[in-house]
Amino acid sequence: MIISRNRKISAEINPENSIRTTVANLMQAGRERGGTTAGAIAQHLVGAKLQIRFPSERINVESYTTADVQTGRAGDFQVGDTAIHVTMSPSERLFRRALRT
């Protein structure tokens, strides 16, 4: 279960399912909610995975709606000198920006 804007999102979480199925169920629940909920779920999942993968690194935890410029970040997450952007629909503009950073 994921909480967003103080409202619960329900998705089937069955330990017998693959991780792929579990993530797909979470993303579908976000899409059904509408708005940017699926993007928020994606960003939280990426942040959680980065923290597991790099336990000795400080993984920043910002609101998924926080603009990179406001916080002086190069992306949604920074691990060492690598910027990581999480997006549900990458655009040409985002790719150009990523090449500059």
C-alpha positions as CSV (number, residue, x, y, z in Angstrom):
1,M,0.0,0.0,0.0
2,I,1.3,3.5,-0.9
3,I,0.1,6.7,0.7
4,S,-0.2,9.8,-1.5
5,R,-1.8,13.1,-0.4
6,N,-3.1,11.4,2.7
7,R,-5.2,8.9,0.6
8,K,-4.3,5.3,0.4
9,I,-3.6,3.5,-2.9
10,S,-4.3,-0.2,-2.9
11,A,-2.5,-2.8,-5.1
12,E,-2.3,-6.5,-4.9
13,I,1.0,-7.5,-3.2
14,N,1.4,-11.2,-3.2
15,P,4.8,-12.7,-2.1
16,E,4.3,-15.4,-4.7
17,N,4.3,-12.9,-7.5
18,S,7.5,-11.7,-9.2
19,I,8.9,-8.3,-8.5
20,R,8.0,-7.3,-12.0
21,T,4.3,-8.2,-11.3
22,T,4.3,-6.4,-8.0
23,V,5.8,-3.2,-9.5
24,A,3.3,-3.4,-12.4
25,N,0.4,-3.7,-9.9
26,L,1.7,-0.6,-8.0
27,M,2.1,1.4,-11.2
28,Q,-1.3,0.4,-12.4
29,A,-2.8,1.5,-9.1
30,G,-1.1,4.9,-9.6
31,R,-2.4,5.2,-13.1
32,E,-5.9,4.5,-12.0
33,R,-5.6,7.2,-9.4
34,G,-4.6,9.6,-12.1
35,G,-2.6,12.8,-12.1
36,T,1.1,12.3,-11.3
37,T,0.5,9.5,-8.8
38,A,2.2,6.8,-11.0
39,G,5.2,9.2,-11.4
40,A,5.4,9.6,-7.6
41,I,5.3,5.9,-7.1
42,A,8.1,5.4,-9.7
43,Q,10.3,8.0,-8.0
44,H,9.8,6.4,-4.5
45,L,10.6,3.0,-5.9
46,V,13.8,4.2,-7.6
47,G,14.8,6.0,-4.4
48,A,14.2,2.8,-2.3
49,K,16.2,0.7,-4.8
50,L,19.1,3.2,-4.8
51,Q,19.2,3.1,-1.0
52,I,19.3,-0.7,-1.0
53,R,22.0,-0.8,-3.8
54,F,24.2,1.9,-2.3
55,P,23.7,1.6,1.5
56,S,26.8,3.7,2.4
57,E,25.6,6.6,0.2
58,R,23.2,9.3,1.4
59,I,20.3,9.1,-1.1
60,N,18.4,12.4,-1.1
61,V,14.6,12.2,-0.3
62,E,12.8,15.1,-1.9
63,S,9.1,15.5,-2.7
64,Y,8.5,14.1,-6.2
65,T,7.2,17.6,-7.3
66,T,10.3,19.4,-6.1
67,A,12.1,21.0,-9.1
68,D,15.8,20.2,-9.4
69,V,16.7,23.9,-9.8
70,Q,15.1,24.8,-6.4
71,T,17.3,22.4,-4.6
72,G,20.4,22.7,-6.6
73,R,20.3,19.1,-7.7
74,A,21.4,17.8,-11.1
75,G,18.5,15.3,-11.1
76,D,15.9,13.6,-8.9
77,F,18.7,11.6,-7.2
78,Q,22.4,12.0,-7.1
79,V,24.8,9.2,-6.3
80,G,28.3,10.4,-6.3
81,D,28.8,12.3,-9.5
82,T,25.8,10.6,-11.3
83,A,22.5,12.3,-11.7
84,I,19.4,10.1,-12.0
85,H,16.1,11.5,-13.5
86,V,12.9,9.6,-13.0
87,T,10.3,10.2,-15.6
88,M,7.2,8.4,-16.9
89,S,7.5,10.0,-20.3
90,P,11.0,11.2,-21.3
91,S,11.1,14.1,-23.7
92,E,13.8,15.4,-26.1
93,R,14.2,18.4,-23.8
94,L,15.0,16.1,-20.8
95,F,17.5,14.1,-22.9
96,R,19.3,17.4,-23.9
97,R,19.3,18.6,-20.3
98,A,20.8,15.3,-19.2
99,L,23.6,15.6,-21.7
100,R,24.5,19.1,-20.3
101,T,24.8,17.9,-16.6
